[in-house]
Amino acid sequence: MNSPGQTPTSKPDRRHVYTNVVLGALLMVATLPGRTQGLGLVTEPLLEELALDRVRFANLNLWASLLGAFVCLPAGRLIDRLGLRPVSFVLLGGLALATLGLSLHHAGIAMLFLWLFLARAFGQSGLSVAAISAVAKAGSGRNGPALGFFSVLLSLLFVAAFVAVGASVSEAGWRHAWREVAAGVGLLILPLSIAFLREPAGEARSAGAGTEPDRGLGLREALRTPLFWIASGAVASFAFASSGLGLFNEAVLAEVGHERATYHHFLAVTTGVAVLGQFLCGWLSARRPLPLLLGSALAAYALSLVLLAHAQSPSVLWGAAALMGLSAGFVTVLFFAIWGHAYGRRELGRIQGVAQGITVLASALGPLAFAMVREVLGSYAPALYGLGFAALMFAVAAFVLRRSPRDAAA
């Protein structure tokens, strides 16, 4: 109930919500040159031209990812203090310069590491936080259709980016392709973000303008809630497993008797089902508690990992692919939805910065863990069992919790 002289917190303008949803997707796609999947598009020709061995490049990439993850925290803090536009401007500009720098690099391990670190820091870390904040701060954290639209649009944009960059690498070489990516980030996405990105009147900013003050939680308060550690741990375990599996998926399938063509079909099935999962989760997020949906997604993912270790038969393989795709679609939507819904906008950037940092660290360590388990134990199956058990434990914790702080207070 509002006291005299107060008005309810204004409902976000639908146009502003979808404007930020589209731009949030563009910001996330702009992180491509700072992501493992994006760097994977140019890794082989880069290694060949620079005469680098894989182990050295893998170590450079690992440390660039680990150190870059720490940028998530100040990025979130600056978004809360300065707003989305100025921080996005700096991050997009820095990423464009880092991508251009890598395209011009010819010699020197130190400089190569610098370009990789800057791409990871500005892209995978900082710009990811900005993209999440663009969606959440627009008020779409409780808007299921907007979140579903965002996740599907993001998937389609990434597919288009992979195809376009891959074709450019094949036709004109990796340097030309990376210069095109730098131009796209700096000359297209950056101006669009500055022109159209909305900084909605959030609860914290509107408190002094006659509206109801923000009842969201600050970072320290959020860190004291079980939900933060359950949700961030659940997403981190998913990122840890999916990054390792993503790098060695073909080898994992070969271990259970499948050929390369099956690997490509497996990717197609998981991607297609993930889009359906995003739609379904977007619809359910407005109707069911988000921790309950997160627990369901992690339970399905745990089962898919165990099935994959025994996927000699086609029925088990495609069952695992369907469960993996469905859970990936749910986790994608929930990672963008749960923080704003649970903690409000007061220090949303800081909260999301910490959560994204944990996720980046986990995704950086996942491939290393898969490789070490395979080398020591001779099989990927123990890694699948262990990560399936971890995902199941987070699922149980989410089921026990059931509700977010705001759900409980409602």
N, C-alpha and C positions, 0 to 999 in steps of 0.2 A: 504494500500500500504506500502510495506517495504522500509525503507531507505537503501542506499547503505551499503553493508557490513552486512546486516541482511538477515536471511533466515526465511521463514515462520515457525511458530510453528509446530513442527513435529507432524504428525498424529499418534496416539497411535497404536502400533503394535497389530494386531488382536489377536495374540497368548497371549500377555501379558494381553489384556483386558479380555479374557475368563479365563485365569489363575486366575486373581483376582476375577472374577465373581464367579468361583467355590469356591475359598478360602473364599470369602466374605460370601457365603452361609454356609460354614462350621463354620466360626466364629459366625454367627448368630445362628446356631443350637447349638453351644457350650453354648449359653446363657441359655439353657433349665433349668438348676438347679437354675437359678436366676430369672425365670419367674413364674408368677402365675400358668400357665398351667402345667409347669414342677413340681412345688411344689405340685400341686394338685394330682399328681400321687402317692405321699407318705404321703399326709396329714392325711388320715384316720388311717393307721397303726401307724404313728408317734404319733398322739394324743392318741391313745389307749395305746401304750406302755409307753409313758411318762406321762400318766394320766393328760393330759391338757384339759381344757375346750375350746370350740370353740371361745368364745368371747375373751378370753385372747390371744389365738393364732392369731386371726384376727387382734387384736390391735398391737401385735408384728410385724406382717407382714406388716400392714399399715405403721407403723413408719419406719420400715426397708426400705420400698419402697420409702417413702417420703425423708428420709435422703440420701438414695442411689442415688436418682435422681441428687443430686448436684455434683456427680462425673462426670456427662456428660461434664460439662464445662471444668475442668482441663484436662480431657481425650482428648477432641478436641484440646485444646491448645497444649498439648504435641505431638499429632500426627502431627500438623503443624510444630512444632519446631524440633522434633527428628525423625519423620518418623513412618511408620506403623509397621515395624518389632519389634523394641524395645518395643514400647508401647503394641503391641499385646502380646509379650512374657510375660510382667509383668501381664497383665490382665488375660491371660489364666492360668498362673501359680497361681495367686491369687485365681481365681475361682476354680481351681482344689483343692487347699488347703482348701478353704472354704467348698466345697462339701464334701471332705474327713472329715473335722472337724465335720460337721453335722452328718455324718454317724457314728462317734465315740462318739457323745454326749449322755450322760446318765442322767444328772441332772443339774439344775440351769437355771433359767429364763434369767439371764444376759448373760451367755454363749450361750444359744439358740438364743437370740436376736443378739449377735455378729455374729454368723454364718449366720443368715438370712440377716443381714445388709451387710456383706461382699459378699455374693452371689448376692444380689441385686446390690450392688455397682460395683463389678467387672463384673458381667454378664449382667443383664438387662440394666444397664446404660453404663458403660465404653466400654464393648465389643460390644454392639450394635452400638456405635459411630464408633468403629474401623471397623466393618463390612460394615457400610454405606460408610465410607471413602475408604475402599478397592475397592468398586465398582465404586464410583464416581471419585476417583483420577486416576483410570485406563483409564478414558476418556469415560466410557460407559454412562455418564449422557446424552449424545445426541445420543446414540446407542440403538434404539428401540428393535431390536432383542436380543441384549445382556441383556437388562433389562428384557425382557419377559422371556428369558431363566433363568436368575437369580431367578426371582420370582417363576417360576414353579419348578425349582430345589429346592428352599428353602421350598416350600410347601411339596414336596415329601420327603425331608430329615426330616422335622418335623414329618410327618406322620410315617415314619420309626422309628424315635426316640421314639415317643409316644408308638408305638406298642412294640418295643424292651424293653423299660424301664418298661412298664406296665406288660409285661410277666415276666420280672425278679422280679418285686415286688411280683407278684402272686406266683411264684415258689420258690424264695429264701428269700423273705422278703425285706423290704425297705432299711435296712442298706447295704445289699449286693448289691442291685441295685444302691444305691447312690455311693458306692465304685467303681462300674463298670463305672458309669458316670464320676467320678473323674479321673479314669484311661484313659478313652476315651479322655477327655479334655486335660489332662497333658501329656499323652504318645503317643497320635495319632495326634490330631489336632494341638497341640503346635509345634511339630517337623515339620509337614507339612507346617505350616505357616512360620516358620523360613526358611525352605529350599526353598519354592516356591513363597511366597508372594512377589509381585513386588512393588517397589516404583518408578512408572514411572517418567520420567523427566517432571515434571509439569511445567506450565508456569512460576511460580515464580522462580523455581530453574534454569530454562533454560535461564533466561534473561541475565545472565552473560556469557553465552556460545555462544553468537553470534546469539541467536534466539530472536524472538520478545518478548518484556517484557510483563508480565502478565497485563491484563486489568481487571482482576476480582476485586471484591469488598472485603474490609475488613469487620470484624464483625460489627464495629460501623456504617459503611456505609450501610451494609445490614439491620441493625436494623432500619435505617431511611427510608427504602422502604416499601410501603404498602404490597408488595408481601410477605415479610417475615411473617408479622403478620397475613395476610389472610391465607397463606399456613400452618403455624404452628398452628394457631387457628383452621383451618379446620381439620387438622389431629388430633389435640388434642380432638376436639369435637367427632370425629369418635372413637378415643381410649377410651374416657370417656364412650360413649354409648356402644361400643362393649365389654368393660371389664365388665360393669355392667350387660349387657344382657348375656354375656357369662357365668357369674356365676349363674344367675337366669333364664336362658333360659327355663329350664324345667318348672319352676313355672309360668313364663309368658305364656307359651303355655297352661298349665293347667287352668289358669285363664280364657282363652277363650274356654275351653272345650275339650282340646286334651290330649291324654294319653302319657305315657312315650315313647312308640314305635314311636309315631309321632315326638317326640323330636329328637330321633336318626335319623329318616329319614330327618328331617329338617336340622340337621347338615351335613348329607351326601350331600343333595342338595346344600346347601350354599357353601360347600367346593368344590364340582365339578364345580359349576358355577364360583367360584372365580378363578379357574385355567384358565377357558376360558376367564375371564375378564383380567387376567394377560397377556395372549397372545394378546388379542385385544388391550389393552392399550400399550403394547410394540410396536405393529405395528403402532398405531396412534401417539405415542409420537414423532416419527420422521416426522410426517406430520401435526400435529395440535399444536397450542400453549398449553403448559402444564397447565396454569391457566384455560383455557377453559375446558380441560379434567377434572381437579380437580373440577370445578363447576358442571360439568355434573355428576360426581361420587357422590358428596355431595347431589345434588338434588334427585338422585335415592335413596340414603340412607335415606334421609328425608321421602320420600314417603313410603319406606319399613317399617320404624318405625311406621308411622301412620296406615298403612295397618295391621301391626302386632297387633295393639290394637283392631282391628275389624276382626280378622282372624278366625271367627267361621266356615266359609265355606272352603272346601278344595281349591277352586280356589283362594280365597284371600290369604290363607296361603302360597300356593306354588308360587303365584305371589310375595308375600313379600320375600320369601326365594330366589327367582331368582334375584330380585332387590338387596337384601342384599349381596348376593354372588358376583354379578357383580360389585357393588360399592366397596366391599372389595378388589377384585382383582385390580381394578383401583388404589385405595388408596395405596395399597402395592407397586405397581410399581412407582407411582408418588412420594412417600416419599423418595425413593432412587434416583429419577431422578432430581427432581426440584431444589435442592440446587446447585449442580454443574453446571447445565445448566444455572441457573439464575445468579450465583455469581462467577463462575470460581473457580480455585483451590487455590488462594492466601492464604485465611484463611478459607478454606472449613471445616477443622476439627473443628474450633471454632464455625462456623455457625451451623454445624450439631450438635455439642454438645449442644448448646442452644436449638435447635429445639427438639432434643431427650429428653432433660431434661423436657421441657414443656409437651411432650407426656407421659413420665413416670409419672409425677405428675398427669396428667389427668387420666391415666389408674388406678392409685392407688386410686383415689377418686371416680371413677365410681361405683364400687360395693356398697360403703357406701351410695352414693346418692340413688341408686335403693332401698336399704333396708330401708332407712329412709322414702322415699316417700310411700313405701308399708305400713310401720308401721303407719304413720301419716294419710294417706288418704285412706288406705284400698285397694289400687289397684296399679298395675304397669302402668296402662294406662296414668296417668298424667306425669310420667317420660318419656314415649315414645312420648307423644305429645310435651313436652318441649324440649327434645333433637332433635326431628324432626324439630321443629321450629328453633333451633340453627343451625342445619346443613343446613337448607334452607337459613338462613341469610348469612352464609359463602359461600354458592353456589352463591347467588346473588352478593356478593362482588367479587368473582372470575370472574363471568361473566362480571361485570363492568370493572374490571382490564384488563382482556382478555390476556394481554401479560406480559412476564417477562422483567426485565431491559435489558437483552441481545437481546430479540426479538425486543424491541422498538428501540434499537441502531443499529439493523441490517439494 
